[in-house]
């Protein structure tokens, strides 16, 4: 490149490194453990997504489904059962799982994962 020319090449992005949490696990490891221990969360999200699709809704928002599910669990869960919580950082992973269901494929838009 000669003097006065502009360089329009884009810098190469750094590879995404898994974020290591305080307990030494990656976020993906933590998600996998939660998902394995709580299969009802995925089942409820699939049910809600299919319910929305059945009435003609083509594009779904995982945050909307997440909050509806949170509300439903709040109403159905006994407070004495413990402190079952739905971490807001998990929903993006669930959207990717939902996208693997043939009838839900393409229902969600995705952004690049940051961790």
Helices and strands as residue ranges (DSSP letters): H 27-37, H 39-54, H 62-76, G 79-81, H 91-98
